[in-house]
């Protein structure tokens, strides 16, 4: 695929970059190791190495810096990554838009969400809704979890989107899990654990741990650490996800959070890397919640059906 033609020094340079090369580059930027990325992408290490070399030749600058334990992004690679991630998401949106045929259902549905969920899921949700149901309007009501559950019981809200893994909804509410988000280790890109062959909770227990305190998260953290007979060395506890993200990026500590809230950059523009942990960590589950025995309107039923096929994490 030819992506663009650039003019440099009075000469026109044809640049051929494939989607496969972009996929490999984004994966290596995330893992820091070609061997791990080749396994994740189901391709041989030699094929990935050749593809990345051709990518650098096409771009005309060095994107990856090799070292004994893997690779890291050059300054040019950091700038390139920002743009290709956006391009990759745009292509996925374009494919989804082409495949989706809007269904003729109109009206309005009121959905309650906590600010945690709306911050990370609402843009993707609105885009998907417009593609699938062009005449259906979602009215988002941001409230605390307790207020949303009370409104569902009273019938002033038809549906809610809530975390159902940290705290189970009230007894008179029914729910259906619509999204399971894996939890992984977050570190600065050059942290030694990124280069380790495998990482266990025992390894993480030796590090300064940054603990996020929001939406029942601490209770879940305590459960899975106790399950392994371990405890993290909590260096700082914060209710701000951006504070935790920034501290991880400057190598002030590590954390374990879900893919749902992962972003590869801190507010200061520093990189954050993630990797799997060799442990059975619970997923972060989002559920559609409604009053037990309540007959949903056609609009609410359509919205609930949409949630079953919605895949926002595929863009992370």
PASEBA-1860 file (N, C-alpha, C; in nm, 3 decimals):
! residues 316
1> XXXXXXXX> 0.085/-0.119/0.000/0.000/0.000/0.000/0.088/0.124/0.000 ~ 0.064/0.217/-0.090/0.138/0.342/-0.092/0.064/0.441/-0.005 ~ 0.130/0.491/0.099/0.065/0.580/0.193/0.078/0.726/0.153 ~ 0.194/0.770/0.105/0.209/0.910/0.068/0.332/0.929/-0.020 ~ 0.339/1.048/-0.080/0.457/1.088/-0.155/0.512/1.215/-0.091 ~ 0.635/1.212/-0.050/0.694/1.327/0.019/0.796/1.395/-0.071 ~ 0.808/1.526/-0.054/0.906/1.602/-0.133/1.018/1.646/-0.041 ~ 1.138/1.600/-0.063/1.253/1.628/0.022/1.367/1.680/-0.064
9> XXXXXXXX> 1.416/1.798/-0.029/1.531/1.853/-0.100/1.510/1.868/-0.249 ~ 1.385/1.899/-0.289/1.357/1.919/-0.431/1.330/1.791/-0.507 ~ 1.339/1.675/-0.440/1.314/1.547/-0.506/1.190/1.482/-0.445 ~ 1.115/1.413/-0.526/0.996/1.344/-0.478/1.033/1.203/-0.436 ~ 0.998/1.168/-0.315/1.030/1.037/-0.259/0.902/0.956/-0.245 ~ 0.893/0.843/-0.314/0.777/0.755/-0.301/0.798/0.666/-0.179 ~ 0.704/0.667/-0.087/0.717/0.590/0.036/0.611/0.482/0.040 ~ 0.655/0.357/0.045/0.565/0.243/0.048/0.569/0.183/0.189
17> XXXXXXXX> 0.458/0.192/0.258/0.448/0.138/0.393/0.322/0.050/0.399 ~ 0.338/-0.070/0.448/0.225/-0.161/0.454/0.161/-0.160/0.593 ~ 0.036/-0.201/0.598/-0.032/-0.212/0.726/0.035/-0.317/0.815 ~ 0.088/-0.421/0.755/0.158/-0.524/0.831/0.281/-0.467/0.900 ~ 0.357/-0.381/0.831/0.473/-0.318/0.893/0.432/-0.230/1.011 ~ 0.322/-0.158/0.994/0.273/-0.073/1.102/0.231/-0.158/1.222 ~ 0.164/-0.270/1.196/0.123/-0.361/1.303/0.245/-0.410/1.382 ~ 0.350/-0.450/1.309/0.470/-0.499/1.374/0.537/-0.389/1.456
25> XXXXXXXX> 0.545/-0.269/1.399/0.611/-0.158/1.467/0.539/-0.122/1.596 ~ 0.407/-0.115/1.593/0.330/-0.081/1.713/0.348/-0.189/1.820 ~ 0.350/-0.314/1.779/0.369/-0.423/1.874/0.507/-0.417/1.939 ~ 0.611/-0.394/1.860/0.746/-0.387/1.914/0.761/-0.266/2.006 ~ 0.697/-0.156/1.971/0.701/-0.037/2.057/0.639/-0.069/2.193 ~ 0.539/-0.156/2.193/0.469/-0.191/2.317/0.548/-0.290/2.401 ~ 0.609/-0.391/2.336/0.677/-0.497/2.411/0.825/-0.470/2.435 ~ 0.889/-0.396/2.344/1.032/-0.372/2.356/1.118/-0.489/2.312
33> XXXXXXXX> 1.056/-0.592/2.257/1.130/-0.710/2.214/1.071/-0.766/2.084 ~ 1.155/-0.784/1.985/1.109/-0.839/1.858/1.065/-0.984/1.876 ~ 1.135/-1.058/1.962/1.100/-1.199/1.982/0.959/-1.213/2.039 ~ 0.926/-1.131/2.139/0.793/-1.137/2.198/0.686/-1.092/2.099 ~ 0.715/-0.986/2.026/0.618/-0.933/1.930/0.593/-1.031/1.815 ~ 0.698/-1.098/1.770/0.679/-1.193/1.662/0.589/-1.307/1.704 ~ 0.600/-1.348/1.831/0.511/-1.452/1.883/0.367/-1.401/1.891 ~ 0.348/-1.278/1.938/0.214/-1.221/1.949/0.149/-1.201/1.813
41> XXXXXXXX> 0.231/-1.170/1.712/0.179/-1.144/1.578/0.178/-1.268/1.489 ~ 0.219/-1.382/1.547/0.220/-1.509/1.474/0.302/-1.501/1.346 ~ 0.425/-1.453/1.359/0.515/-1.442/1.246/0.656/-1.476/1.295 ~ 0.743/-1.522/1.206/0.878/-1.556/1.248/0.955/-1.430/1.286 ~ 1.052/-1.446/1.374/1.132/-1.332/1.418/1.209/-1.270/1.302 ~ 1.259/-1.355/1.213/1.335/-1.304/1.098/1.246/-1.223/1.004 ~ 1.122/-1.269/0.983/1.030/-1.196/0.895/0.995/-1.060/0.954 ~ 0.974/-1.057/1.085/0.943/-0.929/1.149/1.062/-0.835/1.141
49> XXXXXXXX> 1.183/-0.887/1.163/1.303/-0.804/1.157/1.320/-0.742/1.019 ~ 1.297/-0.821/0.916/1.310/-0.771/0.778/1.204/-0.664/0.751 ~ 1.082/-0.690/0.797/0.974/-0.593/0.776/1.004/-0.460/0.844 ~ 1.060/-0.465/0.963/1.092/-0.343/1.036/1.209/-0.269/0.971 ~ 1.305/-0.343/0.919/1.416/-0.280/0.848/1.367/-0.208/0.723 ~ 1.276/-0.271/0.651/1.219/-0.207/0.531/1.137/-0.085/0.567 ~ 1.069/-0.092/0.682/0.992/0.024/0.729/1.087/0.142/0.754 ~ 1.198/0.117/0.821/1.294/0.224/0.848/1.353/0.279/0.718
57> XXXXXXXX> 1.376/0.191/0.622/1.427/0.237/0.493/1.324/0.327/0.423 ~ 1.198/0.291/0.433/1.092/0.370/0.369/1.078/0.506/0.434 ~ 1.084/0.508/0.568/1.070/0.634/0.641/1.195/0.720/0.626 ~ 1.309/0.655/0.617/1.434/0.729/0.596/1.506/0.769/0.723 ~ 1.459/0.721/0.839/1.527/0.749/0.966/1.526/0.623/1.051 ~ 1.611/0.620/1.152/1.617/0.507/1.244/1.504/0.521/1.345 ~ 1.416/0.421/1.349/1.301/0.424/1.438/1.325/0.344/1.566 ~ 1.407/0.240/1.556/1.432/0.150/1.668/1.580/0.146/1.702
65> XXXXXXXX> 1.609/0.155/1.830/1.747/0.146/1.878/1.766/0.010/1.943 ~ 1.859/-0.067/1.891/1.881/-0.202/1.944/1.973/-0.197/2.065 ~ 1.944/-0.282/2.165/2.033/-0.298/2.279/2.030/-0.445/2.321 ~ 2.109/-0.479/2.422/2.128/-0.620/2.458/1.998/-0.691/2.495 ~ 1.904/-0.619/2.555/1.782/-0.683/2.604/1.662/-0.663/2.513 ~ 1.683/-0.599/2.399/1.570/-0.578/2.309/1.586/-0.452/2.227 ~ 1.478/-0.376/2.212/1.482/-0.253/2.135/1.402/-0.146/2.209 ~ 1.433/-0.023/2.178/1.353/0.089/2.227/1.339/0.189/2.114
73> XXXXXXXX> 1.244/0.277/2.125/1.218/0.374/2.020/1.319/0.488/2.023 ~ 1.363/0.529/1.907/1.442/0.651/1.896/1.348/0.770/1.912 ~ 1.403/0.890/1.916/1.316/1.008/1.925/1.226/1.017/1.801 ~ 1.283/0.983/1.685/1.202/0.981/1.562/1.096/0.873/1.570 ~ 1.132/0.759/1.631/1.037/0.650/1.647/0.920/0.687/1.736 ~ 0.950/0.764/1.842/0.842/0.810/1.931/0.745/0.899/1.854 ~ 0.798/0.991/1.773/0.711/1.080/1.695/0.631/1.000/1.592 ~ 0.697/0.904/1.528/0.632/0.822/1.425/0.519/0.739/1.487
81> XXXXXXXX> 0.543/0.686/1.608/0.444/0.600/1.674/0.314/0.674/1.699 ~ 0.323/0.798/1.744/0.202/0.876/1.773/0.110/0.879/1.650 ~ 0.169/0.904/1.535/0.089/0.922/1.414/0.036/0.790/1.359 ~ 0.119/0.684/1.362/0.071/0.558/1.304/-0.035/0.493/1.392 ~ -0.032/0.519/1.523/-0.139/0.468/1.608/-0.271/0.534/1.571 ~ -0.268/0.664/1.546/-0.388/0.734/1.503/-0.436/0.682/1.367 ~ -0.341/0.659/1.276/-0.377/0.609/1.143/-0.438/0.469/1.152 ~ -0.382/0.386/1.239/-0.434/0.250/1.256/-0.577/0.253/1.307
89> XXXXXXXX> -0.605/0.340/1.405/-0.741/0.351/1.457/-0.837/0.404/1.350 ~ -0.789/0.498/1.269/-0.874/0.554/1.164/-0.912/0.447/1.061 ~ -0.819/0.360/1.028/-0.847/0.253/0.932/-0.949/0.156/0.990 ~ -0.934/0.121/1.119/-1.031/0.032/1.182/-1.171/0.094/1.183 ~ -1.176/0.225/1.209/-1.305/0.295/1.207/-1.366/0.292/1.067 ~ -1.280/0.309/0.966/-1.329/0.310/0.829/-1.385/0.173/0.789 ~ -1.317/0.067/0.830/-1.364/-0.068/0.800/-1.498/-0.094/0.870 ~ -1.507/-0.055/0.997/-1.632/-0.074/1.071/-1.746/0.003/1.007
97> XXXXXXXX> -1.718/0.126/0.964/-1.821/0.209/0.903/-1.872/0.148/0.773 ~ -1.779/0.088/0.696/-1.818/0.026/0.570/-1.901/-0.101/0.592 ~ -1.871/-0.174/0.698/-1.938/-0.301/0.723/-2.075/-0.285/0.789 ~ -2.088/-0.179/0.868/-2.212/-0.160/0.943/-2.321/-0.098/0.855 ~ -2.437/-0.160/0.854/-2.553/-0.104/0.784/-2.653/-0.055/0.889 ~ -2.674/0.077/0.897/-2.760/0.131/1.002/-2.899/0.065/1.003 ~ -2.948/0.038/1.123/-3.080/-0.022/1.141/-3.181/0.088/1.169 ~ -3.300/0.072/1.116/-3.402/0.176/1.132/-3.473/0.160/1.267
105> XXXXXXXX> -3.416/0.223/1.366/-3.481/0.232/1.496/-3.453/0.371/1.549 ~ -3.555/0.438/1.595/-3.540/0.576/1.638/-3.586/0.590/1.783 ~ -3.560/0.707/1.837/-3.600/0.733/1.974/-3.481/0.765/2.061 ~ -3.496/0.748/2.190/-3.396/0.787/2.287/-3.388/0.683/2.398 ~ -3.265/0.660/2.446/-3.247/0.571/2.560/-3.154/0.641/2.659 ~ -3.194/0.639/2.787/-3.115/0.703/2.892/-3.028/0.596/2.959 ~ -2.897/0.622/2.961/-2.800/0.526/3.014/-2.717/0.594/3.121 ~ -2.710/0.534/3.237/-2.628/0.586/3.345/-2.487/0.529/3.340
113> XXXXXXXX> -2.388/0.615/3.362/-2.247/0.572/3.365/-2.173/0.649/3.474 ~ -2.076/0.585/3.535/-1.984/0.657/3.621/-1.884/0.731/3.533 ~ -1.817/0.831/3.588/-1.722/0.907/3.506/-1.603/0.822/3.462 ~ -1.572/0.717/3.538/-1.463/0.626/3.497/-1.495/0.562/3.364 ~ -1.617/0.515/3.350/-1.656/0.445/3.228/-1.675/0.542/3.112 ~ -1.743/0.653/3.137/-1.768/0.747/3.027/-1.638/0.804/2.971 ~ -1.539/0.826/3.056/-1.413/0.885/3.010/-1.342/0.796/2.908 ~ -1.352/0.665/2.925/-1.276/0.574/2.839/-1.360/0.506/2.732
121> XXXXXXXX> -1.492/0.500/2.750/-1.573/0.423/2.657/-1.671/0.505/2.575 ~ -1.707/0.624/2.621/-1.813/0.698/2.556/-1.782/0.734/2.410 ~ -1.662/0.784/2.376/-1.637/0.817/2.234/-1.655/0.697/2.141 ~ -1.600/0.581/2.181/-1.614/0.460/2.099/-1.760/0.417/2.092 ~ -1.830/0.430/2.203/-1.969/0.388/2.209/-2.057/0.474/2.118 ~ -2.036/0.605/2.122/-2.115/0.695/2.039/-2.089/0.668/1.890 ~ -1.963/0.645/1.854/-1.928/0.616/1.715/-1.997/0.489/1.668 ~ -1.991/0.383/1.750/-2.054/0.256/1.714/-2.205/0.271/1.704
129> XXXXXXXX> -2.264/0.346/1.796/-2.408/0.367/1.795/-2.453/0.438/1.667 ~ -2.379/0.540/1.626/-2.415/0.615/1.505/-2.404/0.528/1.380 ~ -2.309/0.434/1.380/-2.294/0.345/1.266/-2.407/0.243/1.259 ~ -2.447/0.192/1.374/-2.547/0.084/1.379/-2.690/0.136/1.380 ~ -2.716/0.239/1.461/-2.851/0.293/1.475/-2.845/0.444/1.456 ~ -2.853/0.488/1.333/-2.829/0.629/1.302/-2.933/0.722/1.362 ~ -3.054/0.672/1.393/-3.160/0.758/1.446/-3.187/0.737/1.594 ~ -3.103/0.656/1.658/-3.120/0.631/1.801/-3.027/0.723/1.879
137> XXXXXXXX> -3.084/0.794/1.975/-3.007/0.890/2.055/-2.981/0.832/2.193 ~ -2.857/0.836/2.236/-2.823/0.793/2.372/-2.807/0.916/2.460 ~ -2.881/0.919/2.567/-2.871/1.028/2.664/-2.792/0.975/2.783 ~ -2.669/1.022/2.798/-2.580/0.973/2.903/-2.602/1.054/3.030 ~ -2.624/0.983/3.139/-2.640/1.046/3.270/-2.522/1.003/3.356 ~ -2.432/1.097/3.386/-2.315/1.068/3.469/-2.350/1.088/3.616 ~ -2.338/0.981/3.691/-2.367/0.985/3.835/-2.271/0.890/3.906 ~ -2.277/0.892/4.037/-2.203/0.793/4.115/-2.268/0.657/4.097
145> XXXXXXXX> -2.196/0.553/4.131/-2.250/0.419/4.118/-2.378/0.402/4.200 ~ -2.378/0.454/4.323/-2.494/0.441/4.410/-2.616/0.513/4.350 ~ -2.594/0.631/4.294/-2.705/0.706/4.235/-2.761/0.636/4.112 ~ -2.673/0.574/4.032/-2.719/0.502/3.912/-2.802/0.381/3.952 ~ -2.755/0.306/4.050/-2.830/0.189/4.094/-2.967/0.230/4.150 ~ -2.971/0.337/4.225/-3.099/0.385/4.280/-3.195/0.426/4.168 ~ -3.141/0.495/4.064/-3.225/0.538/3.952/-3.277/0.419/3.872 ~ -3.196/0.314/3.859/-3.240/0.194/3.789/-3.354/0.126/3.865
153> XXXXXXXX> -3.342/0.118/3.996/-3.445/0.057/4.078/-3.576/0.137/4.069 ~ -3.565/0.270/4.069/-3.683/0.355/4.064/-3.744/0.364/3.924 ~ -3.665/0.326/3.822/-3.716/0.329/3.686/-3.691/0.460/3.613 ~ -3.615/0.552/3.673/-3.583/0.678/3.603/-3.468/0.660/3.504 ~ -3.396/0.548/3.514/-3.298/0.506/3.414/-3.333/0.365/3.370 ~ -3.319/0.338/3.240/-3.346/0.202/3.191/-3.225/0.112/3.199 ~ -3.110/0.168/3.168/-2.987/0.089/3.162/-2.873/0.165/3.230 ~ -2.778/0.089/3.281/-2.656/0.147/3.333/-2.537/0.071/3.279
161> XXXXXXXX> -2.423/0.137/3.266/-2.296/0.071/3.236/-2.208/0.089/3.358 ~ -2.179/-0.023/3.426/-2.108/-0.016/3.552/-1.998/-0.122/3.558 ~ -1.900/-0.097/3.643/-1.803/-0.201/3.674/-1.874/-0.307/3.758 ~ -1.870/-0.431/3.713/-1.939/-0.538/3.786/-1.840/-0.639/3.843 ~ -1.710/-0.619/3.819/-1.611/-0.712/3.873/-1.563/-0.667/4.011 ~ -1.551/-0.536/4.031/-1.505/-0.486/4.160/-1.616/-0.491/4.265 ~ -1.737/-0.451/4.224/-1.853/-0.447/4.315/-1.973/-0.507/4.242 ~ -2.040/-0.604/4.304/-2.158/-0.666/4.242/-2.278/-0.573/4.256
169> XXXXXXXX> -2.358/-0.556/4.150/-2.477/-0.471/4.160/-2.574/-0.520/4.267 ~ -2.664/-0.430/4.309/-2.762/-0.461/4.413/-2.848/-0.581/4.374 ~ -2.908/-0.645/4.475/-2.983/-0.769/4.454/-3.099/-0.755/4.357 ~ -3.164/-0.638/4.354/-3.280/-0.622/4.267/-3.242/-0.574/4.128 ~ -3.115/-0.584/4.093/-3.067/-0.547/3.960/-3.008/-0.667/3.889 ~ -3.035/-0.678/3.761/-2.974/-0.783/3.678/-2.863/-0.720/3.594 ~ -2.765/-0.802/3.554/-2.658/-0.747/3.470/-2.605/-0.853/3.375 ~ -2.541/-0.803/3.270/-2.478/-0.888/3.170/-2.342/-0.829/3.137
177> XXXXXXXX> -2.236/-0.908/3.150/-2.102/-0.859/3.120/-2.089/-0.836/2.970 ~ -2.048/-0.716/2.932/-2.035/-0.683/2.789/-1.890/-0.659/2.749 ~ -1.801/-0.647/2.848/-1.661/-0.619/2.817/-1.573/-0.670/2.930 ~ -1.474/-0.752/2.895/-1.376/-0.801/2.992/-1.240/-0.746/2.952 ~ -1.179/-0.671/3.041/-1.053/-0.604/3.013/-0.940/-0.667/3.095 ~ -0.841/-0.730/3.030/-0.731/-0.794/3.104/-0.648/-0.692/3.182 ~ -0.595/-0.736/3.294/-0.503/-0.653/3.372/-0.360/-0.692/3.339 ~ -0.274/-0.591/3.324/-0.133/-0.614/3.292/-0.045/-0.522/3.374
185> XXXXXXXX> 0.083/-0.550/3.369/0.183/-0.467/3.437/0.216/-0.347/3.351 ~ 0.219/-0.228/3.414/0.260/-0.105/3.346/0.393/-0.059/3.404 ~ 0.489/-0.026/3.316/0.618/0.027/3.361/0.667/0.130/3.260 ~ 0.774/0.198/3.297/0.845/0.280/3.199/0.907/0.185/3.095 ~ 0.928/0.233/2.971/0.978/0.144/2.865/1.112/0.077/2.897 ~ 1.198/0.146/2.970/1.332/0.091/2.996/1.340/0.019/3.131 ~ 1.228/-0.009/3.193/1.229/-0.080/3.321/1.278/-0.223/3.299 ~ 1.361/-0.277/3.390/1.416/-0.412/3.373/1.311/-0.521/3.355
193> XXXXXXXX> 1.194/-0.505/3.414/1.092/-0.609/3.400/1.040/-0.622/3.258 ~ 1.055/-0.516/3.177/1.012/-0.526/3.037/1.103/-0.620/2.957 ~ 1.225/-0.636/3.002/1.320/-0.721/2.931/1.325/-0.863/2.988 ~ 1.256/-0.887/3.099/1.258/-1.020/3.162/1.185/-1.121/3.075 ~ 1.231/-1.245/3.080/1.167/-1.350/3.000/1.025/-1.375/3.048 ~ 1.003/-1.369/3.178/0.870/-1.381/3.236/0.865/-1.296/3.362 ~ 0.745/-1.251/3.396/0.726/-1.167/3.514/0.618/-1.229/3.601 ~ 0.647/-1.244/3.731/0.552/-1.298/3.826/0.511/-1.189/3.926
201> XXXXXXXX> 0.409/-1.218/4.005/0.372/-1.124/4.110/0.482/-1.110/4.213 ~ 0.560/-1.216/4.232/0.674/-1.207/4.323/0.773/-1.101/4.274 ~ 0.793/-1.093/4.142/0.881/-0.991/4.085/0.824/-0.851/4.109 ~ 0.694/-0.837/4.088/0.630/-0.706/4.105/0.633/-0.664/4.251 ~ 0.624/-0.761/4.344/0.623/-0.730/4.487/0.754/-0.664/4.533 ~ 0.860/-0.678/4.455/0.989/-0.617/4.491/1.000/-0.473/4.445 ~ 0.902/-0.429/4.365/0.907/-0.295/4.307/0.820/-0.196/4.385 ~ 0.850/-0.068/4.369/0.762/0.035/4.424/0.630/0.033/4.347
209> XXXXXXXX> 0.521/0.018/4.421/0.391/0.000/4.357/0.307/0.126/4.370 ~ 0.245/0.165/4.260/0.157/0.282/4.256/0.014/0.231/4.254 ~ -0.062/0.264/4.356/-0.196/0.207/4.376/-0.304/0.308/4.339 ~ -0.386/0.273/4.242/-0.498/0.356/4.203/-0.618/0.330/4.295 ~ -0.678/0.437/4.344/-0.790/0.425/4.438/-0.915/0.483/4.374 ~ -0.990/0.401/4.301/-1.114/0.449/4.240/-1.206/0.333/4.206 ~ -1.335/0.355/4.224/-1.439/0.262/4.180/-1.419/0.119/4.229 ~ -1.385/0.101/4.357/-1.372/-0.032/4.415/-1.246/-0.106/4.375
217> XXXXXXXX> -1.150/-0.036/4.313/-1.031/-0.102/4.260/-0.945/-0.164/4.370 ~ -0.932/-0.096/4.484/-0.841/-0.143/4.589/-0.886/-0.279/4.642 ~ -1.016/-0.300/4.655/-1.066/-0.429/4.704/-1.025/-0.543/4.611 ~ -1.032/-0.518/4.481/-0.991/-0.619/4.384/-0.841/-0.645/4.391 ~ -0.763/-0.539/4.402/-0.618/-0.552/4.415/-0.582/-0.637/4.536 ~ -0.644/-0.608/4.649/-0.613/-0.684/4.771/-0.649/-0.831/4.756 ~ -0.758/-0.861/4.685/-0.800/-1.001/4.668/-0.697/-1.082/4.592 ~ -0.650/-1.030/4.477/-0.560/-1.117/4.400/-0.420/-1.122/4.459
225> XXXXXXXX> -0.378/-1.018/4.531/-0.248/-1.029/4.601/-0.258/-1.130/4.715 ~ -0.366/-1.126/4.791/-0.383/-1.222/4.902/-0.390/-1.364/4.850 ~ -0.452/-1.382/4.732/-0.464/-1.516/4.674/-0.327/-1.580/4.657 ~ -0.225/-1.501/4.626/-0.090/-1.553/4.607/-0.004/-1.537/4.732 ~ -0.066/-1.495/4.843/0.010/-1.481/4.968/0.113/-1.370/4.962 ~ 0.085/-1.266/4.886/0.181/-1.157/4.868/0.114/-1.023/4.896 ~ 0.195/-0.920/4.900/0.143/-0.784/4.916/0.235/-0.689/4.841 ~ 0.179/-0.590/4.773/0.264/-0.493/4.701/0.328/-0.394/4.798
233> XXXXXXXX> 0.441/-0.340/4.760/0.504/-0.233/4.837/0.446/-0.100/4.786 ~ 0.335/-0.058/4.846/0.265/0.061/4.798/0.349/0.185/4.829 ~ 0.399/0.246/4.723/0.482/0.366/4.736/0.395/0.491/4.737 ~ 0.282/0.485/4.666/0.191/0.599/4.661/0.052/0.549/4.624 ~ -0.049/0.611/4.682/-0.188/0.580/4.652/-0.255/0.707/4.601 ~ -0.325/0.696/4.488/-0.384/0.816/4.428/-0.520/0.783/4.365 ~ -0.610/0.881/4.369/-0.739/0.868/4.302/-0.731/0.917/4.157 ~ -0.616/0.964/4.115/-0.599/1.018/3.980/-0.528/0.917/3.890
241> XXXXXXXX> -0.598/0.870/3.787/-0.536/0.779/3.692/-0.423/0.849/3.617 ~ -0.437/0.978/3.590/-0.333/1.050/3.518/-0.207/1.066/3.602 ~ -0.223/1.082/3.734/-0.107/1.090/3.822/-0.032/0.957/3.821 ~ -0.106/0.847/3.832/-0.043/0.715/3.829/0.027/0.693/3.695 ~ -0.040/0.729/3.587/0.018/0.712/3.453/0.149/0.790/3.441 ~ 0.151/0.914/3.486/0.269/0.998/3.473/0.384/0.946/3.559 ~ 0.353/0.899/3.681/0.458/0.847/3.768/0.518/0.719/3.712 ~ 0.435/0.635/3.651/0.489/0.515/3.585/0.582/0.555/3.472
249> XXXXXXXX> 0.543/0.655/3.394/0.620/0.696/3.276/0.758/0.750/3.313 ~ 0.770/0.813/3.431/0.900/0.865/3.473/0.975/0.766/3.560 ~ 0.928/0.641/3.562/0.995/0.532/3.632/0.997/0.552/3.783 ~ 0.891/0.613/3.836/0.882/0.634/3.980/0.818/0.514/4.050 ~ 0.771/0.419/3.972/0.709/0.300/4.026/0.639/0.224/3.915 ~ 0.575/0.112/3.952/0.501/0.031/3.855/0.358/0.015/3.906 ~ 0.271/-0.032/3.821/0.135/-0.059/3.863/0.077/-0.171/3.780 ~ -0.038/-0.221/3.822/-0.113/-0.321/3.746/-0.252/-0.264/3.724
257> XXXXXXXX> -0.286/-0.240/3.597/-0.416/-0.185/3.563/-0.467/-0.253/3.437 ~ -0.592/-0.228/3.404/-0.654/-0.298/3.292/-0.625/-0.228/3.160 ~ -0.642/-0.303/3.051/-0.625/-0.247/2.917/-0.724/-0.135/2.889 ~ -0.839/-0.139/2.957/-0.941/-0.036/2.934/-0.885/0.104/2.959 ~ -0.806/0.120/3.065/-0.757/0.253/3.100/-0.614/0.277/3.051 ~ -0.560/0.181/2.976/-0.423/0.198/2.926/-0.417/0.300/2.813 ~ -0.319/0.386/2.820/-0.281/0.473/2.710/-0.129/0.473/2.703 ~ -0.070/0.471/2.584/0.076/0.458/2.573/0.153/0.583/2.611
265> XXXXXXXX> 0.084/0.694/2.640/0.153/0.820/2.670/0.099/0.881/2.799 ~ 0.187/0.943/2.875/0.144/1.023/2.989/0.105/1.162/2.939 ~ 0.051/1.244/3.027/0.014/1.380/2.988/0.136/1.460/2.943 ~ 0.254/1.421/2.993/0.377/1.492/2.956/0.438/1.439/2.827 ~ 0.373/1.340/2.765/0.423/1.286/2.640/0.528/1.178/2.657 ~ 0.538/1.119/2.776/0.634/1.011/2.801/0.565/0.876/2.778 ~ 0.645/0.779/2.733/0.591/0.648/2.698/0.565/0.562/2.820 ~ 0.465/0.474/2.808/0.434/0.374/2.908/0.424/0.239/2.837
273> XXXXXXXX> 0.489/0.139/2.892/0.485/0.005/2.834/0.407/-0.088/2.926 ~ 0.349/-0.190/2.869/0.275/-0.289/2.947/0.319/-0.429/2.904 ~ 0.298/-0.524/2.990/0.327/-0.662/2.955/0.248/-0.755/3.046 ~ 0.235/-0.879/3.002/0.160/-0.978/3.078/0.237/-1.020/3.203 ~ 0.162/-1.062/3.304/0.218/-1.117/3.426/0.181/-1.264/3.433 ~ 0.274/-1.345/3.475/0.250/-1.489/3.486/0.172/-1.518/3.615 ~ 0.046/-1.478/3.613/-0.042/-1.498/3.728/-0.186/-1.491/3.679 ~ -0.274/-1.549/3.756/-0.416/-1.549/3.720/-0.481/-1.424/3.778
281> XXXXXXXX> -0.474/-1.315/3.704/-0.531/-1.188/3.750/-0.674/-1.174/3.701 ~ -0.764/-1.124/3.784/-0.903/-1.106/3.740/-0.913/-0.997/3.635 ~ -1.006/-1.013/3.544/-1.030/-0.910/3.444/-1.113/-0.797/3.506 ~ -1.108/-0.682/3.443/-1.194/-0.570/3.482/-1.318/-0.579/3.393 ~ -1.433/-0.606/3.453/-1.554/-0.635/3.376/-1.652/-0.518/3.380 ~ -1.700/-0.482/3.260/-1.804/-0.380/3.247/-1.934/-0.453/3.215 ~ -2.041/-0.413/3.283/-2.169/-0.480/3.261/-2.280/-0.383/3.229 ~ -2.374/-0.431/3.144/-2.500/-0.360/3.125/-2.591/-0.401/3.240
289> XXXXXXXX> -2.647/-0.302/3.309/-2.725/-0.328/3.430/-2.867/-0.272/3.412 ~ -2.967/-0.345/3.458/-3.105/-0.299/3.451/-3.183/-0.357/3.569 ~ -3.304/-0.306/3.592/-3.384/-0.354/3.703/-3.436/-0.494/3.676 ~ -3.420/-0.582/3.772/-3.466/-0.721/3.760/-3.615/-0.724/3.729 ~ -3.652/-0.798/3.623/-3.791/-0.813/3.586/-3.848/-0.698/3.506 ~ -3.767/-0.597/3.479/-3.816/-0.482/3.404/-3.820/-0.513/3.255 ~ -3.927/-0.475/3.188/-3.940/-0.495/3.043/-3.879/-0.375/2.972 ~ -3.768/-0.398/2.903/-3.697/-0.288/2.839/-3.770/-0.242/2.713
297> XXXXXXXX> -3.762/-0.113/2.684/-3.820/-0.058/2.562/-3.741/-0.110/2.441 ~ -3.798/-0.103/2.321/-3.723/-0.144/2.201/-3.591/-0.069/2.186 ~ -3.588/0.058/2.225/-3.465/0.137/2.215/-3.358/0.082/2.310 ~ -3.399/0.050/2.432/-3.304/-0.004/2.529/-3.258/-0.144/2.488 ~ -3.350/-0.223/2.432/-3.312/-0.357/2.385/-3.212/-0.348/2.271 ~ -3.231/-0.251/2.180/-3.138/-0.233/2.069/-3.000/-0.192/2.119 ~ -3.000/-0.104/2.218/-2.872/-0.059/2.275/-2.801/-0.175/2.345 ~ -2.875/-0.255/2.418/-2.815/-0.370/2.486/-2.761/-0.470/2.385
305> XXXXXXXX> -2.832/-0.490/2.275/-2.784/-0.581/2.169/-2.655/-0.527/2.109 ~ -2.646/-0.396/2.089/-2.525/-0.335/2.034/-2.405/-0.362/2.125 ~ -2.427/-0.354/2.256/-2.317/-0.374/2.350/-2.257/-0.514/2.339 ~ -2.337/-0.612/2.299/-2.288/-0.750/2.292/-2.183/-0.770/2.183 ~ -2.187/-0.688/2.077/-2.091/-0.702/1.967/-1.989/-0.588/1.963 ~ -1.994/-0.502/2.061/-1.907/-0.385/2.069/-1.768/-0.426/2.114 ~ -1.662/-0.381/2.044/-1.525/-0.423/2.076/-1.432/-0.302/2.085 ~ -1.449/-0.218/2.186/-1.364/-0.098/2.194/-1.218/-0.128/2.223
313> XXXX> -1.188/-0.241/2.291/-1.050/-0.270/2.327/-0.965/-0.314/2.208 ~ -1.026/-0.344/2.095/-0.948/-0.384/1.979/-0.862/-0.269/1.928 ~ -0.891/-0.145/1.972/-0.816/-0.028/1.924/-0.706/0.014/2.020 ~ -0.687/-0.062/2.128/-0.586/-0.025/2.223/-0.453/-0.088/2.189
END
